[in-house]
Amino acid sequence: MTGFDAFYFEEKFYINGTKEYTLGSILEKYLQKNFKDAESKLTACKDYLRLLHYPETRKQKPDCELIFPEAIAFFDRCDEYIHTLPPYNTFPLRDSGLYDIFNQHSVLFNHDDNEIDFEWFDYDKYDSYDDYNEDDDAGTVFHEPMYEHDRMLTSFNMDYPLDEMENPDDIDEVLKLNAELKDFVLQYVAFFEDLIRVKRVYEPFLEKIHSREEFLSNEEIAQVLDEFNAVADKKLNQYDKLVPSGTMTLSYKVLNRKKTSVLCENYHFTTIGGFLYIELFKGLQNRYLPRKCDYCGRYFVLERGFYSNYCKRPVKGQPDKTCRDLGHRKKFNDKLKTDPIWSVYHKAYKAHYARYLKKKMTQAEFQKWADYAIVLRNKALDGGVDYDDYVKEMKK
């Protein structure tokens, strides 16, 4: 249901070998969402995990006959929801998976009179349905059904509950159906837990990674991860921990592109949670990480080798300006208002620049002072210069 392949090559990856993405780009989209209804959907899935089974007793029959169609409608809506998110929004929306499961075990249910037998018409043997019927009357004709079973269920009436069955084949059919129903629902449980984990785990972990406002070394990342996991490991729910879901397998395959072929790491993921886990850590290794813009508050993907607190999106109402343009200016102005060391530096810079404009300083003299002022400012910020001495030096 939620499985797919991702082929990784440098900072790019290709979903199912076709659709191209940049590292961190899908995780960024998930971080951008609020998923406010994920917990309610997870609760509903867990309810169906308990309720969705063939009735064991006659008392359970009426409830099951009502629950089955309700569950089909619920999980169809879940599929529509899933297909609004990447990479599933590039996949074709499948037919009802739960309805298919019930139809694969349709021998357990009664069929209404209005249910129809569907058959393939074999055009290789017959030119028309009349010819088909004539030949059918003349002898035995074998033909394939249109679906896996000749009848498609329109209701879920059952003759006998499990505890009244005597035929071993019928009992085996019920056990198979119940096992498939459980596996089916567990896929959705994992999916909605993965969505909750994005907001409750990935987002706070990335905030810690970005707290120093620079790319971290491998050792620094390890320290942050150890500290984060030490707290998360004490929590009860799996979706409160930085762990993958489902299973993943790794192989190496050649991916044929338009002009060349490349050797890729090919991961097969059974869940979106497994994919997001790999995308996070590949992003840490390659410095392609989602970060929240300090100006607009939206997530963006940092480019390798260039750290910034701000994205490049145009500012609303000022299309010629980006968050990065205005963000750096705002950050600088905030420093001037709150940090006296920066305020002294800025006033001294303006005074010396005015001297240069009035030709009381040469360009070389001004540049020499500016370089010295930066060194002095940084020493003061690090506590290496007494504040009063710093002010006197800046005014010279």
C-alpha positions, 0 to 999 in steps of 0.5 A, spaced: 500 500 500 505 505 502 511 501 499 516 504 493 523 504 491 528 510 491 534 510 487 539 514 490 545 518 486 549 524 489 544 529 492 538 526 487 534 520 488 529 517 483 522 514 486 521 508 482 526 509 478 523 515 474 520 521 478 527 526 480 527 529 487 533 533 491 535 530 498 531 533 503 525 535 499 520 530 501 521 531 508 521 538 507 514 537 504 512 533 510 514 538 515 510 543 512 504 540 514 500 540 520 497 533 520 492 535 525 487 529 524 493 524 524 491 522 531 484 521 530 485 517 524 490 513 527 485 512 533 480 509 528 485 505 525 486 501 531 479 501 532 478 497 526 484 493 528 480 490 533 473 490 530 475 488 523 474 480 523 470 475 521 464 474 526 466 468 531 459 468 534 452 469 532 452 475 536 457 478 532 454 477 526 450 484 525 456 488 528 460 485 522 455 486 517 455 493 518 462 494 520 465 491 513 462 497 509 464 502 513 471 500 514 471 500 506 469 507 506 474 509 511 480 506 508 478 509 501 478 516 504 485 514 507 487 512 500 485 519 497 488 522 503 495 519 502 495 520 495 495 528 496 502 527 499 509 526 496 511 521 493 504 518 492 501 524 489 505 521 483 502 514 483 495 512 480 490 511 485 488 504 486 481 501 487 479 499 494 484 495 497 479 492 503 474 491 498 478 487 494 480 482 500 473 481 501 472 479 494 478 474 494 474 471 500 467 471 497 465 464 498 464 466 506 459 471 504 452 470 501 450 473 494 444 477 493 440 476 487 442 482 484 449 480 484 452 479 477 456 473 474 462 477 470 466 473 465 471 475 460 469 474 453 474 470 449 474 474 442 480 469 439 474 464 439 468 467 438 466 473 433 460 475 437 456 473 444 451 469 439 457 464 437 459 464 444 452 462 447 451 457 441 458 453 442 457 454 449 451 450 448 454 445 444 460 443 449 464 445 455 467 452 454 472 454 459 473 462 460 476 466 465 472 471 470 473 478 469 475 478 477 479 473 481 472 471 483 465 470 479 461 475 483 463 482 486 460 483 493 454 488 494 453 486 502 456 482 507 451 477 509 454 470 512 450 464 514 455 461 519 460 465 524 466 461 526 464 457 532 459 454 528 463 452 522 465 444 521 468 444 514 476 445 515 476 449 508 471 454 511 475 455 517 481 455 514 478 461 509 476 465 515 483 464 518 486 467 512 481 473 511 482 475 518 490 475 517 489 479 511 485 484 514 490 485 520 496 486 515 491 491 511 490 495 517 497 495 520 499 498 514 495 504 515 497 504 523 504 505 521 502 510 516 499 515 521 504 513 526 509 516 521 505 522 520 505 523 527 513 522 528 514 528 523 511 533 528 513 530 534 520 527 533 523 530 526 521 537 527 524 538 534 530 533 532 532 538 527 531 544 531 537 541 535 541 540 529 540 547 527 540 551 534 548 552 532 546 556 526 551 552 522 553 545 519 555 540 524 561 535 524 560 528 524 562 528 532 557 534 533 551 530 530 553 524 534 552 528 540 546 531 539 543 524 536 545 521 543 542 526 547 536 526 543 535 519 543 536 518 551 530 523 552 526 519 547 527 512 549 524 513 555 517 515 552 512 509 551 510 510 543 514 508 538 512 515 534 515 519 539 522 515 537 527 517 532 526 510 529 524 507 522 518 504 521 516 497 516 522 494 513 527 496 508 532 493 503 538 495 500 541 493 493 545 496 488 542 497 481 544 501 474 539 506 473 538 508 465 538 516 464 536 519 458 544 521 456 547 516 461 547 510 466 549 511 473 550 506 479 545 507 484 543 505 491 536 502 491 532 502 497 525 498 497 521 501 503 515 498 505 513 505 509 513 512 508 517 512 515 522 508 513 524 513 507 523 519 511 528 516 516 533 515 510 532 521 507 534 525 514 540 521 515 542 522 508 541 529 508 545 530 515 551 526 511 550 530 505 548 537 508 541 537 504 537 538 510 530 542 511 530 548 516 525 553 518 526 560 515 527 565 521 523 570 516 517 567 513 517 560 518 516 555 512 521 550 511 526 550 506 532 545 504 539 548 505 544 547 499 550 543 501 556 548 503 552 554 504 548 555 511 543 560 511 537 562 516 533 564 511 529 561 504 529 564 497 522 565 497 519 572 494 516 576 500 509 577 500 508 584 497 515 585 495 516 580 489 523 583 488 525 581 495 526 574 498 526 572 505 534 572 505 534 579 503 530 582 508 532 576 514 539 578 514 537 586 515 532 584 520 537 580 524 542 585 523 537 590 526 535 586 532 542 585 534 543 593 534 537 593 538 539 588 543 547 587 543 551 593 545 557 590 542 554 590 535 551 597 537 557 600 538 560 597 532 555 599 528 555 607 530 563 607 529 562 604 522 558 609 520 562 615 523 568 612 520 565 611 513 562 619 514 570 621 515 571 617 508 566 620 504 568 627 507 575 625 505 578 625 512 580 618 511 583 615 505 580 608 502 586 604 504 585 607 511 578 606 512 579 599 509 584 597 515 580 600 520 574 596 518 578 590 518 581 591 525 574 593 527 571 586 525 577 583 529 575 587 535 568 586 535 569 578 535 574 579 541 569 583 545 563 578 543 567 572 545 569 576 552 576 577 550 576 585 551 573 589 556 567 592 554 569 599 556 576 598 553 572 596 547 568 602 546 574 607 547 578 603 541 572 603 537 571 611 538 579 612 536 
